[in-house]
């Protein structure tokens, strides 16, 4: 199963193993990940394992997890995802953006697109998202979408 989502400024496409260096750069950066549930990537191997799991999920007939690369001006700059519950009725949204691209509305645009994808394509009844209460930027994204 393959989906690509286009917005005014972004292309959201399946995250791939070819994104290793880009993902490792932002996922291993403490400033990018300080409010994330998971710790920064400790190694390229750890990042490669995550990308392999994400790619394998895309190959399933009915994936439960959709991880998209956020492509801005031709460059992957982050990721956005939706994870389905067992009943496939609720989608949990998530996002991460390379700090070099913060404060441009990219996370909001990507999160809105993945929310719409969850409702329209995956037919979820509800979307949720959460963030660390110190993460003001992600909180603002959630308010906007």
N, C-alpha and C positions, 0 to 999 in steps of 0.2 A: 504494500500500500504506500502510495506516495502522494503528498500534497505540497503545493507551493502556493503561498499567499502573497499577493501584491497589495501594497497600500500606495499612497501618494509618493512617499519617499523611500519605502523599504521593500525588500523581498524577504520573505520568510521561507526558508527551504530546510529540508531535513539536515540536521547536524551530521557531519560525516567525519570519518577518520582523517580525511585530508585537512580538517580544521584543527588538527592537533596543536600546532604552534600557536595559533591565535587563541584557542581556548586555554591552553596552558598559561599563556601570558596573563590573561585576566583572571583566571581561576587560581593562580598561584600568588597573586598580588593581595597582600593583606588589606589594603585600602578598598579594593573591590569586594572583598569577601568578609569583612569584619562583622557584618550583621547577618551573614548567612547561617543557616542551620548547620551546614557542614563546614569543616575547616578548609583552609586553602589547600589546593592540590599540592602534595608533597613532592611529586615527581612527574615527569612526562609519562612514565609507565602507568601511574595511577590515572592520569588524564586519558591516556589511550584506552585503558580498561573501561572507563566511563563511556567514551565515544563508541567503543565496540558494543557495549550493552544497549546504548541508544540506537545504534544502527540495527542491531538484532531485533529490537522491539518494532522498528519500522517494517521488518520483513513478515511479521505475524499477520494472519488474516484479520484479527481484531485486536490491534494494539491497545494497551491500557495507558501508555505513556507516549506522548508526542513531543519531541524535543526539536525545536527549530533554531537554525542559525538566523540571526538578525543581520541582514546585509544592507549596508548603507553606502551609497555612492560606490557600489561594486566591491566593498570590503566587508568581511564578517566582523561585526563589532560587539557581539554579545549573543545571548540565547534567550529564548522564551519558550515556555512549555505549558502543557496541560496534562494532568495526571487524572485518570478516571478512577472512581471508586468501583467496588466489585459489581454493583448493580448498573454501572455506567450511566448513572443519573446525575452525578455531581462531578464537576471538573475542578481540580485545584490548579490555579494559575501560578506561574513563577517566572521570574526574569532576572537576568544579570546583564550588565552593560559595562564594557571597558570604560574606565574612568576618563579616558581621553574624549569620550563622546557624551559625557553627562551634560545635563542642562540644555539639551537641544530638543526635548520632546520625543526622543526616539523610544524610550522605554514606554511612555504612554501610548504612542502610536502602535508599537508592537503588542503591548498588552491588550489594547482595544481590539486589534486584529485577531489575536488568539482567543479572546473572549467570544467574538463573533463566530469564529471557526467552531468553537466548542458548542455554541447554541445551534448554529445553522447546519453544520456538517455532522457533528457527533451527536446532535440532538439531546444534549444534557438538559436537565431541568433547572439546574442551579450551578453557578460558578462561585468559588471561594478563593480567597488569597489571604495570606497573612505575612506579617513582617515583624522583626524586632521593633519594640516600641521606640528605640533610639534612631531608627532608620526613617528620618523625615521624608526623604526623597521617595522611597517606595510607598510610604503612607500617602503621599500626594498622588502618586500614580493610581493607587487604589481608590482614592476619593474621586478622581477624574473619570475612571472607567466604570 
